[in-house]
Amino acid sequence: MNSFFTSVRNYLSLVKFSHTVFAMPFALIGFSLAVFSEDHDFSL
């Protein structure tokens, strides 16, 4: 069971927090352009 958690931890370490913060504005810009340019109804 310990090797499972080690494998999961190693896999999650591939995603760095700084990369996520850097990519988030681009993802939000792309999302908003896609939703608002085609008049799709989206609500949370």
Helices and strands as residue ranges (DSSP letters): H 2-12, H 17-37
